[in-house]
Amino acid sequence: MLREFIRNERIAYFSMEIALQNDIPTYSGGLGVLAGDTLRSAADLQMPMVAVTLVSRLGYFHQHIDEEGGQSESADTWAPEKYAHPLPAKVAVVIDGRDVWVSGWLYVLESYLGGRQPVLLLDTDLDENRADDRQITDRLYGGDAAYRLKQEIVLGVGGARLLHALDFHVRQYHLNEGHSALLTLELLRRHAYPADGLRPGDSPYDIPAVRELCNFTTHTPVEAGQDRFPYELVHRLLDDFVDNDTLMLLAGREELNMTRLAMNMSDYVNGVAKRHAEVSRRMFPGYHVRAITNGVHPHSWTSIPFRKLFDAHLPGWCHEPEQLLRADCCIPKKELWQTHMEAKQELVRLVEERCHVSLDVDVPILGFARRMTAYKRPDLLFYDIERLRAIARKQPFQIVLAGKAHPRDEQGKQLIRQLYGYIRQLSDDIRVVFIPGYNMETGLKLVSGSDIWLNTPLKPFEASGTSGMKAAFNGVPNLSVLDGWWVEGCIEGVTGWAIGESCDDGESCDVANGNDAAALYRKLEEVVLPLYRDNRDGWISVMQGAICKNASLFNSHRMMRRYAADAYIR
Ligand SMILES: *Cc1c(COP(=O)(O)O)cnc(C)c1O
């Protein structure tokens, strides 16, 4: 099974989470979906990669929501043996002074175009390990700082060693976010100079040689979001893995900052949108941070009705999404609209099933689904309930919401409770529903079945955002704050609409929520809803704009060709 993958050189892609398929819960949100789309595109394009992640046997979590909007969680257990093959090797890493054995599973990600990519799912649930060590790879983003650091040791150090033990030929490493940055320390150890040739002040490691091997993609536009560990914990768990002076030089004096370590150890560093790269450069002066804007996987994020439509009019679009540039001329408007209505029916059915509410297919649906966390501001639309109600009285619309809050994000959980409160308050005037259990499957139904895809993050916290790109593949225009990818994607009135102003310098430009809410209401009331109601032809032109000018560009094929040309081949 492995043999076909160890013949040639590969790019080793490390990510704490990867969304492999809907029923494998090894992801929490956008980062994992991006990692999955990265591999799906690499498979379609036959780019040789090997992915390394944790098996996360208990998944992220299964979301339950009570009548009041209170979220509770249960394990989302899955059985790796049903989907993957046991790996024929195991390696040891030292954690807290003892050997922890790491093996895992080979999952083969198959492209519907025939490409195959190996994914190693690291697992410490082995007889050799102590009971608590067997749980290190159980819960994605679960546990305390010590648990997280152990996971990151397994991912970075264990992953690198397992690749070696399995005979993979790694051409370059790609660190998707800082969680796997300890990998660079393992590489430093492999590139240590013989101690007897060193003079005082010499680095004991060939740092440039390691930097040449590493690429780092950062996803965090704020210091507070970076993965950091106190050195006291690091010294206890990691031993003297590399010499302390080198570690502090590369990862920070005060605490071990994974982002800083990854930045220092990678010759190629990029942010996930142009705006995000600007923000990152400001956060890390002196570093050369480039931009490769995220994209989504064409086949995975296009609903079945739209796949059929594109297949009929733009054959080859799945391998060459640039074909979608022609969608405005090649797809009759009437067919585009009918196809959208099919996708919308699907969403209406889902809402009936899950929420026991009947939506009206003739009334526009505003869709909003994201991780429920403060900066995403899922409550912004409800900032002024009376105003919202007044708009709906003149021009009716419906709202579909979904999203999970991290189990320890109390603010995020409070937001879901607030949303349930708004649903109740508005029940006589606006149909608003919340679909529990946001995942890849409901995600696709949401982005394809809505009429308008809403996005209201606090600037500049949205590094890229990807759900809006998925909407574009289904002809659903975005109505979004100008942050992340939308700074590049928005052509006002052509691909969708902006909420408020852009702030060109990328400086911290968060305006008061009230301003953004007012801008949102104004745009909805004066531009978006009237166009939908009074000018269907004009509306369909915007749907075409989303496909032609957004989907043709913001896809993971373009993204991977960029990574190949700019980062991997150098
Ligand atoms: C696409 C996706 C996300 C990311 O969406 P954003 O717009 O970046 O917030 C999160 N979760 C799921 C299940 C997704 O499919």
PDBQT file of the ligand as one rigid body, heavy atoms in Angstrom, charges set to zero:
ROOT
HETATM    1  C1  LIG A 601     -15.608  26.283   4.863  1.00  0.00    +0.000 C 
HETATM    2  C2  LIG A 601     -15.855  25.876   6.253  1.00  0.00    +0.000 A 
HETATM    3  C3  LIG A 601     -15.392  26.665   7.307  1.00  0.00    +0.000 A 
HETATM    4  C4  LIG A 601     -14.650  27.965   7.085  1.00  0.00    +0.000 C 
HETATM    5  O1  LIG A 601     -15.510  29.021   6.778  1.00  0.00    +0.000 OA
HETATM    6  P1  LIG A 601     -15.101  30.538   7.031  1.00  0.00    +0.000 P 
HETATM    7  O2  LIG A 601     -15.821  31.324   6.053  1.00  0.00    +0.000 OA
HETATM    8  O3  LIG A 601     -13.617  30.620   6.803  1.00  0.00    +0.000 OA
HETATM    9  O4  LIG A 601     -15.445  30.859   8.426  1.00  0.00    +0.000 OA
HETATM   10  C5  LIG A 601     -15.627  26.233   8.596  1.00  0.00    +0.000 A 
HETATM   11  N1  LIG A 601     -16.300  25.089   8.844  1.00  0.00    +0.000 NA
HETATM   12  C6  LIG A 601     -16.771  24.311   7.856  1.00  0.00    +0.000 A 
HETATM   13  C7  LIG A 601     -17.513  23.061   8.187  1.00  0.00    +0.000 C 
HETATM   14  C8  LIG A 601     -16.560  24.680   6.533  1.00  0.00    +0.000 A 
HETATM   15  O5  LIG A 601     -17.032  23.890   5.548  1.00  0.00    +0.000 OA
ENDROOT
TORSDOF 0
